[in-house]
Amino acid sequence: MSKQFLAIIATAAVVGAGATVAAVVLTGGGSEPQQQPSAVHEGMVEGTVWVANEEGDSLTAIDAATNEVVATLSGVPGPHNVQVSPDGRGVWAVSGHDAFALMLDPALYAPHGVIPTGAEPAHVIVSPDGKTAFVTNGAEGTVTAIDVDSMEEIATIPVGSGPHGLRPSPDGRWLYVANAEGTTVSVIDATTYERVGDIEVGKTPVQVAFAPDGEAAYVSLAGEDAVAKIDTATRTVTGKVDVGSGPIQVFVSPNGRYLLVANQGTEEEPGSTVSIIDTAEFAVTDEVETGLGPHGVVVEPASAHAYITNIYGGDVAVLDLDSRQVVARIPVGLAPNGISFSSLAPAPPPESVIDLALEPMEEDMPGMDH
């Protein structure tokens, strides 16, 4: 996590310290589309969990069937976020230090392409049709749109201050961007690459998520220890609920039953819980202890397990959503934050530690294709 964003969260925690943290609720969030569901076997699922280790300058690939690390890919300076493409055949990451986006071929554990972004890129997502990638540029107040096939920039879109997390609507038409240095979520028309408005949501919005039907969106508010619900038809906030300290990422289970909220807290006063919200009852049903500084969260397509990065603990917690128990804890790199799930089982790596040997990026360097 960048020092700038840590400062934002620390300030937000002070602002929100006087708020009463209640066991209240929230409905659905966004999910990562996958072409094939995970197969549950012996209590586990088939697939690959990808983790961005920001202070470790690396990515980790975990076999979801065994909860074991299969490969560590080094040489990505300061990766804050990682994202699997909808078909699972591409893995995206951003370098917050060197300002570029990287697309990996997970079958080869090798770069497919690299493209410059704006300063301090934070998150990358891929459109539901897999054709476009979008990157938030935290230091520039913009979003970069990238054509996946050509690995070329399509547009640079102005948004709010300190854009951080972003997600597409289920139909791919809209992109919601959380502006962490302000109080708004920016709305982008993903077909024209134009910002069409801003929604006032509250203090320090960090990440967004959509309900499966697209009728509501949700945003974590680190400055209020809360989550806001947005009516996407009117683009207005219709309610807020309290969660744990310093909520960061939010994710809805693909079956639509639960919304998970990672409560990171601050480095000085780390959080340790994930709030589990029953979407039908619109109530928090559990606060589960998952580790030191929960930051990123993803739920695999079978909705049996959630995976949570503990940014201050250096590990990933595997949470059984039926028993509400952490069933595994997997050491990864330093300061793990972004996390994403692929329904494709991991390919056999050439070795357990792989140096990606990326070339230094130039400001005007075109995308490279390997």
Disulfide bonds with the S-S distance in Angstrom:
none
